[in-house]
Amino acid sequence: MLYVIPYPTIDPVLIAIGPFAIRWYALAYIVGILFGWWYAKRLVSNARLWGKDGSPITPVDLDDFVLWATVGIIVGGRIGYVLFYDPGAFLAAPLTIFEVWHGGMSFHGGFLGTTIAMALFCWKRGIPFLSLIDVIGPSVTVGLCLGRLANFINGELWGRPADVPWAMVFPNADGQPRHPSQLYEAALEGIVLFLVLRILTHKQLRLRQPGYVAAVFAMGYGLARIISEFFREPDIQIGYFSGGLTMGMLLSVPMVLAGLGLLIYVRRRDRV
């Protein structure tokens, strides 16, 4: 216990007025969506990033898409959590599915929900699907960072037992010093991935190659999540699969493969 640092206990409720409460977890989603909206509009408005033909997406398109994205994130994230992580508990008490303020969201479910929303929106508007993904991918990274910080504040999704100097004892765990894996994920999925994609969009001008940024986002998130899972305690109701794999790893492998496949397609297409 000599090397354990105190867990900085923070009230999960930011503001409470009577029965009305604003939680850090909900605020992370709100700020993440608003930032993503703003950043995506900055990307499509920067003519230098797109070349002589300009962006095929307008700021007005993104104004209209933000509602579609919000629905995709929340509905997909919640359904994904129910199906992937705890179907039994929700079958026993179905109404708890709607209690999203208590947490219980799946990134992979939110990713699928948002992808479906993007596909439908592009079909309706006649917008190139790959270009929209290229714009949305970098825009969600700050939201991913904030979401993991909210997990840390809630004292949930903690890491595996550890003897590193920065190990922490989480109040809702079992008293063992553990990796603050939420912070690892915030750094990898949020900060590092944002910087990588920023280089691609602003330095290498990869938005001119539809699908390139989206491919790197999918691979980057998948790899970041797989790495983080080595330090994160798996959900107690699921545990480990064969070979020490976790549900987060299994769900991330298809993202890496899909991103790699898309990258190969983009590179071959642009050689023609």
Secondary structure, DSSP 8 states (H G I E B T S, - for coil): -TT--------SEEEEETTEEEEHHHHHHHHHHHHHHHHHHHHHH-GGGT-TT--SS-HHHHHHHHHHHHHHHHHHHHHHHHHHT-HHHHHHSGGGGG-GGG----HHHHHHHHHHHHHHHHHHHT--HHHHHHHHHHHTHHHHHHHHHHHHHHT-S-B-B--STT-B--TTTTS--B--HHHHHIIIIIIIHHHHHHIIIIIS-GGGSTTHHHHHHHHHHHHHHHHHHTTB---TTT---GGG--HHHHHHHHHHHHHHHHHHHHHHHHH-
